[in-house]
Amino acid sequence: MTTPRCIARLAVAGAAVAQVALGAQVPFSRIASAAREPVSWLTYSGTYNGHRFSPLAEITPANVAGLRPAWVYQVQEPGIVEMTPLVADGVAYVTEPRSQVAALDLRTGRTLWRYDPQVPKNVRAIGYFPVNRGVALLDDRVYVGTLDARLVALDAASGVVRWETRVADNALAYGITSAPLAVDGKIVIGISGGEAGVRGFLDAYDAKTGARVWRFDTVPGPGQKGHDTWGGDSWKTGGAPTWLSGSYDPGLNLLYWGVGNPAPDWNGDSRPGDNLYSSSMIAVDARTGVLRWHFQFTPHDTHDWDANQIPVLVDAVLGGRPRALVVTANRNGFYYVLDRATGEFLAGTAYAKQTWARGLDARGRPIVIPGTEPSEAGTLVWPSLQGATNWFSPSYDAGRRLLFVPVREMGSKYFKAEAEYEPGKPFMGGGEVIDAPGDAYGAVRALDVLTGERRWEHRLLSPLWAGVMATAGGLVFGSTNEGNVFALDADTGRALWDFQTGGACAANPISFGIDGRQHVATACGRALFVFALP
């Protein structure tokens, strides 16, 4: 662990540098009770359960047409903006494409301080864009992962660096694009780099010191459970990255995390077996990092169907009795309902077009259709490698028992090629070409949370790269590649409001309150747009 010089820049008032007095104070107990604090947005999905649901209800189907921009923050770095802002104590904490962090006055968008981790220009980002999806808050600190695989703790009031630790070696193409998750004295972070043949892991660090507390290897080595699912030495370059934030159940003290594709992506010949824990959900003890259970959605994945989607924790009556569930719409085109304590498969169904499996068996394992593997000539399969959905967030409305999912309807021709591992270089074993891109489209679909049955669909021009958020006001907010931020009626999917931002949208919306008014915020183009009623 190292302690670098401070490179946070404080806000300038006239010609003088003004020390910012404000700063978040966000203890673990406050995050665990975030649903009782709807004016804030304290963690990546709003709450530990992954719902991305706002209890605020000022904005409704009756008045949403009156939404107008309250302020706009322009990011200073070029690139794709995928941030989810966090909001606490009058401040919004945002990130920019190359891992910069800014603290903004919540009323005006004025910059209070800005931190630049000085990521090298030649950073290795193989198989992922140079993006950052957000920060974590815990006590009086802000935590951010960097593209060159560092984890940094900042003072929430000033942006001063409190500690910095090296998570992995970027020379091997490890990087961090996800928002950390803060849980009871620990900062949990995953890594990117599966397309470079890294060996994946999930880490927890002491929030006060930056010392590593535990590591869970998502590609088991010799003597670790699951090692026998990798043939030969393929585990050494097995991929299985953990590149999106997870969810957390404080009662069970379990972290739920999605794991990405095995490497090489499209040629599985060198890695015979199911390749655990790639393309899986893992449930890990937050105190020790010990695996409690796993569920693999796509065994021996050869289509790059990462399981890096937000696990959504749901309490509901199923089969006549109360159940603690975790649900997910997976990149492979199937929707799954699992027991949250044990990982038992309870239900599953296709929620988008898929042509690679006849269905799921009684354990939830796919019944693969022969001839759907990548080939030298190209094999046409739905969904595309970008998936029926991807990293962008769904939203769950518990009152309506509906999960709102951003969906991509698109197929690909998958190609197989030879792959030879070279450290820090692409290790993919083929590729894909989008089939009939003009016929592809996007949609927001409302699914019955217990069955995956479609209740309604709002169709869009092109496949989405942005998430959605539902609110207690009966709305679902989202945005499009064409730059439109929209609101839908949560009961019907009917479009009620639309605002053209002028730039493609690839982020997740949030809602917060300030001065008694509800606001909605999302990033599009190179800006964060914040909306409110007049």
Secondary structure, DSSP 8 states (H G I E B T S, - for coil): -B-----EEE-EETTEE--------B-HHHHHTGGG-TT-B-STTSSTT---EE---SS-TTTGGG-EEEEEEE-SS-S------EEETTEEEEE-TTS-EEEEETTT--EEEEE-----TT----SS-S-----EEEBTEEEEE-TTSEEEEEETTT--EEEEEE-S-GGGT-B--S--EEETTEEEEE-B-GGGT-B-EEEEEETTT--EEEEEESS--TTSTTGGGS-TTGGGG-B----S--EEETTTTEEEEE---BSSSS--TTS-S--TTTTEEEEEETTT--EEEEEESSTT--S-----S--EEEEEEETTEEEEEEEEE-TTSEEEEEETTT--EEEEEE-S---SEEEE-TTS-EEE-TT-S-BSS-EEESS-TT-SS-SS--EEETTTTEEEEEEEE-EEEEEE------TTS---SEEEEEESGGG-EEEEEEEETTT--EEEEEEESS---S--EEETTTEEEEE-TTSEEEEEETTT--EEEEEE-SS-B-S--EEEEETTEEEEEEEETTEEEEEE--
